[in-house]
Amino acid sequence: MGTLPYPLLSDWHKQTVKQYQVFNQKGETAIRSVFVVNKTGDITYLNTSFKADKKEDYEAVFGELEKLTTT
């Protein structure tokens, strides 16, 4: 993938997933989710049922990211 032009989040202590309400209590893991956050900290896109094998899910995320780079 190379260098990404945006930061990614690592949440070893599961604080963020709990705050964003995407914590699976049963498995004590994060629910696979995508949040796109703009430069002012607003969530512009949210998918809490992201499927890694669904091309459409990726296309939706990339579409939202494209909107951020053109505004």
PDB file of N, H, CA, C and O in Angstrom:
ATOM      1  N   MET A   1       0.811  -1.194   0.000  1.00  0.00           N
ATOM      2  CA  MET A   1       0.000   0.000   0.000  1.00  0.00           C
ATOM      3  C   MET A   1       0.854   1.258   0.000  1.00  0.00           C
ATOM      4  O   MET A   1       0.442   2.289  -0.532  1.00  0.00           O
ATOM      5  N   GLY A   2       2.027   1.183   0.586  1.00  0.00           N
ATOM      6  H   GLY A   2       2.362   0.345   1.018  1.00  0.00           H
ATOM      7  CA  GLY A   2       2.867   2.367   0.614  1.00  0.00           C
ATOM      8  C   GLY A   2       2.461   3.336   1.706  1.00  0.00           C
ATOM      9  O   GLY A   2       1.736   2.974   2.633  1.00  0.00           O
ATOM     10  N   THR A   3       2.922   4.548   1.595  1.00  0.00           N
ATOM     11  H   THR A   3       3.511   4.842   0.842  1.00  0.00           H
ATOM     12  CA  THR A   3       2.619   5.583   2.567  1.00  0.00           C
ATOM     13  C   THR A   3       1.210   6.111   2.324  1.00  0.00           C
ATOM     14  O   THR A   3       0.853   6.459   1.198  1.00  0.00           O
ATOM     15  N   LEU A   4       0.427   6.167   3.370  1.00  0.00           N
ATOM     16  H   LEU A   4       0.717   5.884   4.285  1.00  0.00           H
ATOM     17  CA  LEU A   4      -0.933   6.671   3.259  1.00  0.00           C
ATOM     18  C   LEU A   4      -0.956   8.172   3.517  1.00  0.00           C
ATOM     19  O   LEU A   4      -0.223   8.654   4.380  1.00  0.00           O
ATOM     20  N   PRO A   5      -1.770   8.912   2.800  1.00  0.00           N
ATOM     21  CA  PRO A   5      -1.823  10.367   2.982  1.00  0.00           C
ATOM     22  C   PRO A   5      -2.753  10.785   4.122  1.00  0.00           C
ATOM     23  O   PRO A   5      -3.180  11.938   4.189  1.00  0.00           O
ATOM     24  N   TYR A   6      -3.062   9.859   5.004  1.00  0.00           N
ATOM     25  H   TYR A   6      -2.715   8.922   4.949  1.00  0.00           H
ATOM     26  CA  TYR A   6      -3.958  10.142   6.134  1.00  0.00           C
ATOM     27  C   TYR A   6      -3.574   9.229   7.295  1.00  0.00           C
ATOM     28  O   TYR A   6      -2.991   8.168   7.071  1.00  0.00           O
ATOM     29  N   PRO A   7      -3.882   9.611   8.506  1.00  0.00           N
ATOM     30  CA  PRO A   7      -3.529   8.781   9.658  1.00  0.00           C
ATOM     31  C   PRO A   7      -4.515   7.631   9.853  1.00  0.00           C
ATOM     32  O   PRO A   7      -5.692   7.737   9.506  1.00  0.00           O
ATOM     33  N   LEU A   8      -4.015   6.538  10.412  1.00  0.00           N
ATOM     34  H   LEU A   8      -3.059   6.452  10.694  1.00  0.00           H
ATOM     35  CA  LEU A   8      -4.851   5.416  10.814  1.00  0.00           C
ATOM     36  C   LEU A   8      -4.817   5.315  12.338  1.00  0.00           C
ATOM     37  O   LEU A   8      -3.879   5.788  12.980  1.00  0.00           O
ATOM     38  N   LEU A   9      -5.835   4.701  12.902  1.00  0.00           N
ATOM     39  H   LEU A   9      -6.597   4.317  12.382  1.00  0.00           H
ATOM     40  CA  LEU A   9      -5.952   4.599  14.348  1.00  0.00           C
ATOM     41  C   LEU A   9      -5.649   3.187  14.821  1.00  0.00           C
ATOM     42  O   LEU A   9      -6.138   2.217  14.242  1.00  0.00           O
ATOM     43  N   SER A  10      -4.852   3.068  15.864  1.00  0.00           N
ATOM     44  H   SER A  10      -4.455   3.856  16.335  1.00  0.00           H
ATOM     45  CA  SER A  10      -4.632   1.803  16.546  1.00  0.00           C
ATOM     46  C   SER A  10      -5.226   1.943  17.942  1.00  0.00           C
ATOM     47  O   SER A  10      -4.987   2.943  18.620  1.00  0.00           O
ATOM     48  N   ASP A  11      -5.990   0.958  18.372  1.00  0.00           N
ATOM     49  H   ASP A  11      -6.184   0.146  17.821  1.00  0.00           H
ATOM     50  CA  ASP A  11      -6.759   1.082  19.617  1.00  0.00           C
ATOM     51  C   ASP A  11      -6.539  -0.139  20.514  1.00  0.00           C
ATOM     52  O   ASP A  11      -7.463  -0.914  20.762  1.00  0.00           O
ATOM     53  N   TRP A  12      -5.323  -0.297  20.988  1.00  0.00           N
ATOM     54  H   TRP A  12      -4.572   0.332  20.786  1.00  0.00           H
ATOM     55  CA  TRP A  12      -4.958  -1.471  21.780  1.00  0.00           C
ATOM     56  C   TRP A  12      -5.806  -1.632  23.036  1.00  0.00           C
ATOM     57  O   TRP A  12      -6.080  -2.756  23.455  1.00  0.00           O
ATOM     58  N   HIS A  13      -6.220  -0.534  23.636  1.00  0.00           N
ATOM     59  H   HIS A  13      -5.997   0.379  23.296  1.00  0.00           H
ATOM     60  CA  HIS A  13      -6.961  -0.605  24.904  1.00  0.00           C
ATOM     61  C   HIS A  13      -8.474  -0.531  24.709  1.00  0.00           C
ATOM     62  O   HIS A  13      -9.234  -0.472  25.676  1.00  0.00           O
ATOM     63  N   LYS A  14      -8.898  -0.533  23.449  1.00  0.00           N
ATOM     64  H   LYS A  14      -8.281  -0.581  22.663  1.00  0.00           H
ATOM     65  CA  LYS A  14     -10.321  -0.589  23.072  1.00  0.00           C
ATOM     66  C   LYS A  14     -11.138   0.593  23.579  1.00  0.00           C
ATOM     67  O   LYS A  14     -12.353   0.475  23.737  1.00  0.00           O
ATOM     68  N   GLN A  15     -10.509   1.706  23.832  1.00  0.00           N
ATOM     69  H   GLN A  15      -9.522   1.802  23.704  1.00  0.00           H
ATOM     70  CA  GLN A  15     -11.221   2.888  24.299  1.00  0.00           C
ATOM     71  C   GLN A  15     -12.018   3.546  23.177  1.00  0.00           C
ATOM     72  O   GLN A  15     -13.170   3.938  23.366  1.00  0.00           O
ATOM     73  N   THR A  16     -11.395   3.659  22.017  1.00  0.00           N
ATOM     74  H   THR A  16     -10.459   3.340  21.864  1.00  0.00           H
ATOM     75  CA  THR A  16     -12.051   4.339  20.904  1.00  0.00           C
ATOM     76  C   THR A  16     -13.230   3.536  20.372  1.00  0.00           C
ATOM     77  O   THR A  16     -14.286   4.102  20.088  1.00  0.00           O
ATOM     78  N   VAL A  17     -13.064   2.219  20.233  1.00  0.00           N
ATOM     79  H   VAL A  17     -12.207   1.759  20.463  1.00  0.00           H
ATOM     80  CA  VAL A  17     -14.185   1.416  19.719  1.00  0.00           C
ATOM     81  C   VAL A  17     -15.385   1.475  20.651  1.00  0.00           C
ATOM     82  O   VAL A  17     -16.529   1.403  20.202  1.00  0.00           O
ATOM     83  N   LYS A  18     -15.132   1.604  21.922  1.00  0.00           N
ATOM     84  H   LYS A  18     -14.202   1.663  22.287  1.00  0.00           H
ATOM     85  CA  LYS A  18     -16.239   1.740  22.876  1.00  0.00           C
ATOM     86  C   LYS A  18     -16.902   3.112  22.737  1.00  0.00           C
ATOM     87  O   LYS A  18     -18.128   3.217  22.773  1.00  0.00           O
ATOM     88  N   GLN A  19     -16.100   4.154  22.578  1.00  0.00           N
ATOM     89  H   GLN A  19     -15.104   4.069  22.549  1.00  0.00           H
ATOM     90  CA  GLN A  19     -16.653   5.502  22.413  1.00  0.00           C
ATOM     91  C   GLN A  19     -17.455   5.622  21.121  1.00  0.00           C
ATOM     92  O   GLN A  19     -18.465   6.324  21.077  1.00  0.00           O
ATOM     93  N   TYR A  20     -17.010   4.945  20.082  1.00  0.00           N
ATOM     94  H   TYR A  20     -16.189   4.375  20.118  1.00  0.00           H
ATOM     95  CA  TYR A  20     -17.696   4.994  18.790  1.00  0.00           C
ATOM     96  C   TYR A  20     -18.784   3.923  18.679  1.00  0.00           C
ATOM     97  O   TYR A  20     -19.425   3.783  17.638  1.00  0.00           O
ATOM     98  N   GLN A  21     -18.977   3.188  19.742  1.00  0.00           N
ATOM     99  H   GLN A  21     -18.456   3.302  20.588  1.00  0.00           H
ATOM    100  CA  GLN A  21     -20.025   2.165  19.845  1.00  0.00           C
ATOM    101  C   GLN A  21     -19.908   1.084  18.774  1.00  0.00           C
ATOM    102  O   GLN A  21     -20.905   0.674  18.179  1.00  0.00           O
ATOM    103  N   VAL A  22     -18.687   0.632  18.538  1.00  0.00           N
ATOM    104  H   VAL A  22     -17.877   0.965  19.021  1.00  0.00           H
ATOM    105  CA  VAL A  22     -18.460  -0.465  17.604  1.00  0.00           C
ATOM    106  C   VAL A  22     -17.636  -1.566  18.294  1.00  0.00           C
ATOM    107  O   VAL A  22     -16.778  -2.199  17.679  1.00  0.00           O
ATOM    108  N   PHE A  23     -17.919  -1.773  19.577  1.00  0.00           N
ATOM    109  H   PHE A  23     -18.616  -1.259  20.077  1.00  0.00           H
ATOM    110  CA  PHE A  23     -17.228  -2.792  20.369  1.00  0.00           C
ATOM    111  C   PHE A  23     -18.130  -4.000  20.524  1.00  0.00           C
ATOM    112  O   PHE A  23     -19.266  -3.884  20.982  1.00  0.00           O
ATOM    113  N   ASN A  24     -17.619  -5.160  20.142  1.00  0.00           N
ATOM    114  H   ASN A  24     -16.696  -5.255  19.770  1.00  0.00           H
ATOM    115  CA  ASN A  24     -18.342  -6.412  20.292  1.00  0.00           C
ATOM    116  C   ASN A  24     -18.010  -7.000  21.657  1.00  0.00           C
ATOM    117  O   ASN A  24     -16.927  -7.552  21.850  1.00  0.00           O
ATOM    118  N   GLN A  25     -18.927  -6.884  22.595  1.00  0.00           N
ATOM    119  H   GLN A  25     -19.807  -6.435  22.439  1.00  0.00           H
ATOM    120  CA  GLN A  25     -18.703  -7.363  23.967  1.00  0.00           C
ATOM    121  C   GLN A  25     -18.388  -8.853  24.005  1.00  0.00           C
ATOM    122  O   GLN A  25     -17.509  -9.288  24.749  1.00  0.00           O
ATOM    123  N   LYS A  26     -19.104  -9.628  23.208  1.00  0.00           N
ATOM    124  H   LYS A  26     -19.818  -9.275  22.604  1.00  0.00           H
ATOM    125  CA  LYS A  26     -18.956 -11.081  23.240  1.00  0.00           C
ATOM    126  C   LYS A  26     -17.536 -11.522  22.884  1.00  0.00           C
ATOM    127  O   LYS A  26     -16.938 -12.337  23.587  1.00  0.00           O
ATOM    128  N   GLY A  27     -17.011 -10.987  21.806  1.00  0.00           N
ATOM    129  H   GLY A  27     -17.496 -10.325  21.235  1.00  0.00           H
ATOM    130  CA  GLY A  27     -15.673 -11.375  21.379  1.00  0.00           C
ATOM    131  C   GLY A  27     -14.587 -10.437  21.848  1.00  0.00           C
ATOM    132  O   GLY A  27     -13.403 -10.691  21.628  1.00  0.00           O
ATOM    133  N   GLU A  28     -14.983  -9.345  22.497  1.00  0.00           N
ATOM    134  H   GLU A  28     -15.945  -9.139  22.676  1.00  0.00           H
ATOM    135  CA  GLU A  28     -14.069  -8.292  22.936  1.00  0.00           C
ATOM    136  C   GLU A  28     -13.191  -7.803  21.790  1.00  0.00           C
ATOM    137  O   GLU A  28     -11.983  -7.621  21.937  1.00  0.00           O
ATOM    138  N   THR A  29     -13.831  -7.599  20.654  1.00  0.00           N
ATOM    139  H   THR A  29     -14.813  -7.747  20.535  1.00  0.00           H
ATOM    140  CA  THR A  29     -13.143  -7.092  19.467  1.00  0.00           C
ATOM    141  C   THR A  29     -13.945  -5.940  18.884  1.00  0.00           C
ATOM    142  O   THR A  29     -15.098  -5.712  19.251  1.00  0.00           O
ATOM    143  N   ALA A  30     -13.325  -5.237  17.988  1.00  0.00           N
ATOM    144  H   ALA A  30     -12.389  -5.422  17.689  1.00  0.00           H
ATOM    145  CA  ALA A  30     -14.034  -4.171  17.287  1.00  0.00           C
ATOM    146  C   ALA A  30     -14.909  -4.773  16.197  1.00  0.00           C
ATOM    147  O   ALA A  30     -14.543  -5.765  15.566  1.00  0.00           O
ATOM    148  N   ILE A  31     -16.052  -4.170  15.986  1.00  0.00           N
ATOM    149  H   ILE A  31     -16.350  -3.364  16.497  1.00  0.00           H
ATOM    150  CA  ILE A  31     -16.881  -4.511  14.836  1.00  0.00           C
ATOM    151  C   ILE A  31     -16.221  -3.852  13.632  1.00  0.00           C
ATOM    152  O   ILE A  31     -15.903  -2.663  13.662  1.00  0.00           O
ATOM    153  N   ARG A  32     -16.018  -4.629  12.574  1.00  0.00           N
ATOM    154  H   ARG A  32     -16.277  -5.594  12.549  1.00  0.00           H
ATOM    155  CA  ARG A  32     -15.351  -4.072  11.390  1.00  0.00           C
ATOM    156  C   ARG A  32     -16.147  -2.870  10.897  1.00  0.00           C
ATOM    157  O   ARG A  32     -17.300  -2.999  10.486  1.00  0.00           O
ATOM    158  N   SER A  33     -15.519  -1.712  10.942  1.00  0.00           N
ATOM    159  H   SER A  33     -14.582  -1.608  11.275  1.00  0.00           H
ATOM    160  CA  SER A  33     -16.203  -0.464  10.625  1.00  0.00           C
ATOM    161  C   SER A  33     -15.258   0.472   9.899  1.00  0.00           C
ATOM    162  O   SER A  33     -14.037   0.347   9.988  1.00  0.00           O
ATOM    163  N   VAL A  34     -15.848   1.409   9.180  1.00  0.00           N
ATOM    164  H   VAL A  34     -16.841   1.510   9.107  1.00  0.00           H
ATOM    165  CA  VAL A  34     -15.077   2.460   8.524  1.00  0.00           C
ATOM    166  C   VAL A  34     -15.678   3.800   8.904  1.00  0.00           C
ATOM    167  O   VAL A  34     -16.882   4.023   8.772  1.00  0.00           O
ATOM    168  N   PHE A  35     -14.821   4.680   9.376  1.00  0.00           N
ATOM    169  H   PHE A  35     -13.844   4.499   9.484  1.00  0.00           H
ATOM    170  CA  PHE A  35     -15.199   6.061   9.677  1.00  0.00           C
ATOM    171  C   PHE A  35     -14.308   6.952   8.832  1.00  0.00           C
ATOM    172  O   PHE A  35     -13.087   6.794   8.832  1.00  0.00           O
ATOM    173  N   VAL A  36     -14.904   7.876   8.118  1.00  0.00           N
ATOM    174  H   VAL A  36     -15.896   8.004   8.118  1.00  0.00           H
ATOM    175  CA  VAL A  36     -14.123   8.890   7.410  1.00  0.00           C
ATOM    176  C   VAL A  36     -14.341  10.189   8.182  1.00  0.00           C
ATOM    177  O   VAL A  36     -15.471  10.630   8.392  1.00  0.00           O
ATOM    178  N   VAL A  37     -13.233  10.783   8.593  1.00  0.00           N
ATOM    179  H   VAL A  37     -12.315  10.425   8.422  1.00  0.00           H
ATOM    180  CA  VAL A  37     -13.280  11.988   9.410  1.00  0.00           C
ATOM    181  C   VAL A  37     -12.590  13.111   8.644  1.00  0.00           C
ATOM    182  O   VAL A  37     -11.464  12.948   8.174  1.00  0.00           O
ATOM    183  N   ASN A  38     -13.266  14.246   8.521  1.00  0.00           N
ATOM    184  H   ASN A  38     -14.180  14.378   8.903  1.00  0.00           H
ATOM    185  CA  ASN A  38     -12.665  15.356   7.773  1.00  0.00           C
ATOM    186  C   ASN A  38     -11.656  16.111   8.635  1.00  0.00           C
ATOM    187  O   ASN A  38     -11.440  15.764   9.796  1.00  0.00           O
ATOM    188  N   LYS A  39     -11.049  17.132   8.069  1.00  0.00           N
ATOM    189  H   LYS A  39     -11.224  17.414   7.126  1.00  0.00           H
ATOM    190  CA  LYS A  39      -9.987  17.873   8.763  1.00  0.00           C
ATOM    191  C   LYS A  39     -10.470  18.585  10.017  1.00  0.00           C
ATOM    192  O   LYS A  39      -9.676  18.861  10.916  1.00  0.00           O
ATOM    193  N   THR A  40     -11.759  18.885  10.087  1.00  0.00           N
ATOM    194  H   THR A  40     -12.404  18.661   9.356  1.00  0.00           H
ATOM    195  CA  THR A  40     -12.288  19.560  11.280  1.00  0.00           C
ATOM    196  C   THR A  40     -12.788  18.571  12.324  1.00  0.00           C
ATOM    197  O   THR A  40     -13.311  18.974  13.363  1.00  0.00           O
ATOM    198  N   GLY A  41     -12.627  17.268  12.052  1.00  0.00           N
ATOM    199  H   GLY A  41     -12.202  16.940  11.208  1.00  0.00           H
ATOM    200  CA  GLY A  41     -12.999  16.252  13.027  1.00  0.00           C
ATOM    201  C   GLY A  41     -14.423  15.736  12.920  1.00  0.00           C
ATOM    202  O   GLY A  41     -14.879  14.982  13.780  1.00  0.00           O
ATOM    203  N   ASP A  42     -15.129  16.137  11.869  1.00  0.00           N
ATOM    204  H   ASP A  42     -14.758  16.750  11.171  1.00  0.00           H
ATOM    205  CA  ASP A  42     -16.498  15.667  11.665  1.00  0.00           C
ATOM    206  C   ASP A  42     -16.494  14.329  10.936  1.00  0.00           C
ATOM    207  O   ASP A  42     -15.735  14.138   9.986  1.00  0.00           O
ATOM    208  N   ILE A  43     -17.334  13.410  11.375  1.00  0.00           N
ATOM    209  H   ILE A  43     -17.951  13.565  12.147  1.00  0.00           H
ATOM    210  CA  ILE A  43     -17.491  12.142  10.672  1.00  0.00           C
ATOM    211  C   ILE A  43     -18.350  12.403   9.444  1.00  0.00           C
ATOM    212  O   ILE A  43     -19.507  12.810   9.552  1.00  0.00           O
ATOM    213  N   THR A  44     -17.766  12.163   8.279  1.00  0.00           N
ATOM    214  H   THR A  44     -16.827  11.833   8.191  1.00  0.00           H
ATOM    215  CA  THR A  44     -18.489  12.410   7.034  1.00  0.00           C
ATOM    216  C   THR A  44     -19.035  11.126   6.427  1.00  0.00           C
ATOM    217  O   THR A  44     -19.870  11.168   5.523  1.00  0.00           O
ATOM    218  N   TYR A  45     -18.570   9.990   6.919  1.00  0.00           N
ATOM    219  H   TYR A  45     -17.892   9.955   7.653  1.00  0.00           H
ATOM    220  CA  TYR A  45     -19.025   8.697   6.410  1.00  0.00           C
ATOM    221  C   TYR A  45     -18.853   7.659   7.491  1.00  0.00           C
ATOM    222  O   TYR A  45     -17.867   7.670   8.227  1.00  0.00           O
ATOM    223  N   LEU A  46     -19.817   6.761   7.587  1.00  0.00           N
ATOM    224  H   LEU A  46     -20.618   6.752   6.989  1.00  0.00           H
ATOM    225  CA  LEU A  46     -19.777   5.703   8.598  1.00  0.00           C
ATOM    226  C   LEU A  46     -20.377   4.437   8.012  1.00  0.00           C
ATOM    227  O   LEU A  46     -21.470   4.461   7.446  1.00  0.00           O
ATOM    228  N   ASN A  47     -19.659   3.335   8.150  1.00  0.00           N
ATOM    229  H   ASN A  47     -18.771   3.316   8.610  1.00  0.00           H
ATOM    230  CA  ASN A  47     -20.186   2.032   7.760  1.00  0.00           C
ATOM    231  C   ASN A  47     -19.793   1.049   8.855  1.00  0.00           C
ATOM    232  O   ASN A  47     -18.622   0.689   8.971  1.00  0.00           O
ATOM    233  N   THR A  48     -20.757   0.612   9.657  1.00  0.00           N
ATOM    234  H   THR A  48     -21.708   0.905   9.563  1.00  0.00           H
ATOM    235  CA  THR A  48     -20.485  -0.327  10.750  1.00  0.00           C
ATOM    236  C   THR A  48     -20.782  -1.771  10.350  1.00  0.00           C
ATOM    237  O   THR A  48     -20.825  -2.664  11.197  1.00  0.00           O
ATOM    238  N   SER A  49     -20.984  -1.987   9.072  1.00  0.00           N
ATOM    239  H   SER A  49     -20.949  -1.263   8.384  1.00  0.00           H
ATOM    240  CA  SER A  49     -21.169  -3.360   8.581  1.00  0.00           C
ATOM    241  C   SER A  49     -20.277  -3.591   7.354  1.00  0.00           C
ATOM    242  O   SER A  49     -20.651  -4.302   6.421  1.00  0.00           O
ATOM    243  N   PHE A  50     -19.095  -2.976   7.380  1.00  0.00           N
ATOM    244  H   PHE A  50     -18.791  -2.398   8.139  1.00  0.00           H
ATOM    245  CA  PHE A  50     -18.151  -3.073   6.262  1.00  0.00           C
ATOM    246  C   PHE A  50     -17.773  -4.529   6.031  1.00  0.00           C
ATOM    247  O   PHE A  50     -17.417  -5.248   6.965  1.00  0.00           O
ATOM    248  N   LYS A  51     -17.854  -4.947   4.789  1.00  0.00           N
ATOM    249  H   LYS A  51     -18.143  -4.363   4.030  1.00  0.00           H
ATOM    250  CA  LYS A  51     -17.481  -6.311   4.399  1.00  0.00           C
ATOM    251  C   LYS A  51     -16.231  -6.246   3.533  1.00  0.00           C
ATOM    252  O   LYS A  51     -16.231  -5.626   2.470  1.00  0.00           O
ATOM    253  N   ALA A  52     -15.174  -6.889   3.995  1.00  0.00           N
ATOM    254  H   ALA A  52     -15.174  -7.393   4.859  1.00  0.00           H
ATOM    255  CA  ALA A  52     -13.896  -6.833   3.284  1.00  0.00           C
ATOM    256  C   ALA A  52     -13.964  -7.479   1.910  1.00  0.00           C
ATOM    257  O   ALA A  52     -13.117  -7.209   1.058  1.00  0.00           O
ATOM    258  N   ASP A  53     -14.954  -8.325   1.685  1.00  0.00           N
ATOM    259  H   ASP A  53     -15.641  -8.544   2.377  1.00  0.00           H
ATOM    260  CA  ASP A  53     -15.052  -8.990   0.390  1.00  0.00           C
ATOM    261  C   ASP A  53     -16.064  -8.325  -0.545  1.00  0.00           C
ATOM    262  O   ASP A  53     -16.351  -8.848  -1.622  1.00  0.00           O
ATOM    263  N   LYS A  54     -16.609  -7.162  -0.132  1.00  0.00           N
ATOM    264  H   LYS A  54     -16.376  -6.737   0.742  1.00  0.00           H
ATOM    265  CA  LYS A  54     -17.585  -6.455  -0.962  1.00  0.00           C
ATOM    266  C   LYS A  54     -16.937  -5.254  -1.646  1.00  0.00           C
ATOM    267  O   LYS A  54     -16.576  -4.273  -0.996  1.00  0.00           O
ATOM    268  N   LYS A  55     -16.798  -5.346  -2.941  1.00  0.00           N
ATOM    269  H   LYS A  55     -17.092  -6.142  -3.469  1.00  0.00           H
ATOM    270  CA  LYS A  55     -16.209  -4.258  -3.717  1.00  0.00           C
ATOM    271  C   LYS A  55     -16.979  -2.955  -3.508  1.00  0.00           C
ATOM    272  O   LYS A  55     -16.386  -1.878  -3.460  1.00  0.00           O
ATOM    273  N   GLU A  56     -18.294  -3.058  -3.385  1.00  0.00           N
ATOM    274  H   GLU A  56     -18.776  -3.933  -3.424  1.00  0.00           H
ATOM    275  CA  GLU A  56     -19.144  -1.878  -3.221  1.00  0.00           C
ATOM    276  C   GLU A  56     -18.798  -1.104  -1.942  1.00  0.00           C
ATOM    277  O   GLU A  56     -18.871   0.125  -1.917  1.00  0.00           O
ATOM    278  N   ASP A  57     -18.425  -1.822  -0.893  1.00  0.00           N
ATOM    279  H   ASP A  57     -18.365  -2.820  -0.912  1.00  0.00           H
ATOM    280  CA  ASP A  57     -18.066  -1.144   0.354  1.00  0.00           C
ATOM    281  C   ASP A  57     -16.806  -0.303   0.163  1.00  0.00           C
ATOM    282  O   ASP A  57     -16.727   0.824   0.652  1.00  0.00           O
ATOM    283  N   TYR A  58     -15.827  -0.849  -0.541  1.00  0.00           N
ATOM    284  H   TYR A  58     -15.891  -1.765  -0.937  1.00  0.00           H
ATOM    285  CA  TYR A  58     -14.605  -0.093  -0.827  1.00  0.00           C
ATOM    286  C   TYR A  58     -14.901   1.112  -1.716  1.00  0.00           C
ATOM    287  O   TYR A  58     -14.396   2.211  -1.483  1.00  0.00           O
ATOM    288  N   GLU A  59     -15.716   0.892  -2.726  1.00  0.00           N
ATOM    289  H   GLU A  59     -16.126  -0.001  -2.916  1.00  0.00           H
ATOM    290  CA  GLU A  59     -16.048   1.983  -3.641  1.00  0.00           C
ATOM    291  C   GLU A  59     -16.744   3.127  -2.906  1.00  0.00           C
ATOM    292  O   GLU A  59     -16.494   4.296  -3.199  1.00  0.00           O
ATOM    293  N   ALA A  60     -17.609   2.797  -1.957  1.00  0.00           N
ATOM    294  H   ALA A  60     -17.812   1.847  -1.719  1.00  0.00           H
ATOM    295  CA  ALA A  60     -18.298   3.833  -1.180  1.00  0.00           C
ATOM    296  C   ALA A  60     -17.293   4.640  -0.356  1.00  0.00           C
ATOM    297  O   ALA A  60     -17.383   5.866  -0.294  1.00  0.00           O
ATOM    298  N   VAL A  61     -16.348   3.962   0.269  1.00  0.00           N
ATOM    299  H   VAL A  61     -16.274   2.966   0.218  1.00  0.00           H
ATOM    300  CA  VAL A  61     -15.327   4.652   1.072  1.00  0.00           C
ATOM    301  C   VAL A  61     -14.476   5.542   0.182  1.00  0.00           C
ATOM    302  O   VAL A  61     -14.254   6.711   0.497  1.00  0.00           O
ATOM    303  N   PHE A  62     -13.999   4.995  -0.927  1.00  0.00           N
ATOM    304  H   PHE A  62     -14.180   4.045  -1.184  1.00  0.00           H
ATOM    305  CA  PHE A  62     -13.164   5.788  -1.824  1.00  0.00           C
ATOM    306  C   PHE A  62     -13.918   6.986  -2.377  1.00  0.00           C
ATOM    307  O   PHE A  62     -13.337   8.053  -2.573  1.00  0.00           O
ATOM    308  N   GLY A  63     -15.206   6.813  -2.628  1.00  0.00           N
ATOM    309  H   GLY A  63     -15.678   5.946  -2.469  1.00  0.00           H
ATOM    310  CA  GLY A  63     -16.033   7.933  -3.081  1.00  0.00           C
ATOM    311  C   GLY A  63     -16.099   9.039  -2.047  1.00  0.00           C
ATOM    312  O   GLY A  63     -16.021  10.220  -2.385  1.00  0.00           O
ATOM    313  N   GLU A  64     -16.241   8.659  -0.796  1.00  0.00           N
ATOM    314  H   GLU A  64     -16.305   7.700  -0.521  1.00  0.00           H
ATOM    315  CA  GLU A  64     -16.271   9.650   0.286  1.00  0.00           C
ATOM    316  C   GLU A  64     -14.923  10.328   0.449  1.00  0.00           C
ATOM    317  O   GLU A  64     -14.858  11.536   0.678  1.00  0.00           O
ATOM    318  N   LEU A  65     -13.848   9.564   0.333  1.00  0.00           N
ATOM    319  H   LEU A  65     -13.901   8.583   0.147  1.00  0.00           H
ATOM    320  CA  LEU A  65     -12.512  10.164   0.428  1.00  0.00           C
ATOM    321  C   LEU A  65     -12.266  11.135  -0.712  1.00  0.00           C
ATOM    322  O   LEU A  65     -11.637  12.176  -0.517  1.00  0.00           O
ATOM    323  N   GLU A  66     -12.750  10.808  -1.888  1.00  0.00           N
ATOM    324  H   GLU A  66     -13.261   9.963  -2.046  1.00  0.00           H
ATOM    325  CA  GLU A  66     -12.611  11.696  -3.037  1.00  0.00           C
ATOM    326  C   GLU A  66     -13.317  13.021  -2.773  1.00  0.00           C
ATOM    327  O   GLU A  66     -12.808  14.077  -3.147  1.00  0.00           O
ATOM    328  N   LYS A  67     -14.459  12.976  -2.147  1.00  0.00           N
ATOM    329  H   LYS A  67     -14.873  12.118  -1.843  1.00  0.00           H
ATOM    330  CA  LYS A  67     -15.198  14.207  -1.816  1.00  0.00           C
ATOM    331  C   LYS A  67     -14.362  15.111  -0.913  1.00  0.00           C
ATOM    332  O   LYS A  67     -14.394  16.334  -1.051  1.00  0.00           O
ATOM    333  N   LEU A  68     -13.620  14.510   0.003  1.00  0.00           N
ATOM    334  H   LEU A  68     -13.595  13.516   0.115  1.00  0.00           H
ATOM    335  CA  LEU A  68     -12.792  15.310   0.925  1.00  0.00           C
ATOM    336  C   LEU A  68     -11.652  15.987   0.207  1.00  0.00           C
ATOM    337  O   LEU A  68     -11.237  17.079   0.595  1.00  0.00           O
ATOM    338  N   THR A  69     -11.143  15.367  -0.821  1.00  0.00           N
ATOM    339  H   THR A  69     -11.480  14.480  -1.136  1.00  0.00           H
ATOM    340  CA  THR A  69      -9.990  15.951  -1.512  1.00  0.00           C
ATOM    341  C   THR A  69     -10.393  17.006  -2.532  1.00  0.00           C
ATOM    342  O   THR A  69      -9.554  17.766  -3.014  1.00  0.00           O
ATOM    343  N   THR A  70     -11.696  17.051  -2.862  1.00  0.00           N
ATOM    344  H   THR A  70     -12.378  16.433  -2.471  1.00  0.00           H
ATOM    345  CA  THR A  70     -12.141  18.029  -3.865  1.00  0.00           C
ATOM    346  C   THR A  70     -12.847  19.230  -3.233  1.00  0.00           C
ATOM    347  O   THR A  70     -13.272  20.141  -3.943  1.00  0.00           O
ATOM    348  N   THR A  71     -12.973  19.238  -1.915  1.00  0.00           N
ATOM    349  H   THR A  71     -12.627  18.498  -1.338  1.00  0.00           H
ATOM    350  CA  THR A  71     -13.644  20.367  -1.264  1.00  0.00           C
ATOM    351  C   THR A  71     -12.658  21.239  -0.529  1.00  0.00           C
ATOM    352  O   THR A  71     -13.049  22.236   0.078  1.00  0.00           O
TER     353      THR A  71
END
